[in-house]
Amino acid sequence: MIDTSAMGLVQVEEDVKILAPNVIITTFDKIINWGRLSSMWPTTFGLACCAIEMMAAGAAHNDLDRFGIIFRGSPRQADCVIVAGTVTKKMAPVVRRVYDQIPEPRYVIAMGSCACTGGVFKTYSTVQGCDSFLPVDVYVPGCPPRPETLLEGLMMLQEKIRNEKARWSPWR
Amino acid sequence: MAVTEVRTTIHPAGTDPVQIAEKIKELFPDQVIDVANFRDQVSVIIKKDMSVAILKYLHDDPLLSFDHLQDLTAVDYLKKKDVRFEVVYGLYSMKYRHQIRIRAQVAEDNPSIGSAVSIWEGANWHERECYDMFGIRFNGHPDLRRILMPEDWEGYPLRKDYPLKGPELEKDWIGFREVIRRSQELKEFEWEG
């Protein structure tokens, strides 16, 4: 027999007790993941022409705000980073530092061919895919990807967050 | 510096670059190696020894008045020409609207040439880029550092004998190797799902 006295049940008729209005029961996983995926704040990190498409995705026509995705200027108050553009070797330490400054839980989206694989720049100065030094969650292909593609990538990341288990737990 | 003949009129489209080349030849006969003409674009190929004097003459002469340095770059002719490098100056006169190209030969064993910063201030970053990419030193440059690559980068990437895809990871730029090493070190703290 479960002790229901602490749940604040309300008796509506004889032998029938229900939860008080405006009380929803759920699991920690569900509510925490819901909270995270509904307010994903990417830190702005435009490196090349992909950044223009990223801005287009954020602007009125596609409007990332309706998904709770708001660009944040500071990595310390962001949840993910969109690596938008060609990562040069000279820039790699900076990208890594920005990623290191994001508090957990943090995610990485590699946007565009260059960030995914180096793209056409198979040269001395370009990092052949930012996954060589960053744990990338979502790869968005394209050169540059259309805003819709980035949107799809962001929603894939939301889906990934939705299915996480116990990322809030100290025993993870 | 040599004084040119005084002409009373000048053509509205400036002086014909072939004539300018002739004039350079006349004034610096032992410096001019060749004059190339490709579709009316005239290049004067010179020795590097007096390149600054020639450029200064072209800039200062009132009838030539090359007041604008369009571009300054270098070409690596590895295995194609006897002298490996050529530093290319694209000159233009805002006043007379004529232009000419000066190509100074720079040998591989001592890749250095006089700096043109004292003539055109804008040559500063061009020469730094040239040094960065080809390793050509510009004597008299006020601040000859790498401009594009990291300052402790080894090698000159636009040289023809530089590997196109860059050095192997073990020989790569130390800053990049450090990032890779650090990311592997921090991998154990990543969420694995």
Interface residues (C-beta under 8 A of the other chain):
Chain A: K89 K90 A92 P93 R96 D100 E104 P105 K122 T123 Y124 S125 V127 S132 F133 L134 P135 E164 K165 R167 R172
Chain B: M149 P150 P157 Y162 P163 L164 K165 G166 P167 D172 W173 G175 F176 E178 V179 I180 R182 S183 L186 K187 E190 W191 G193
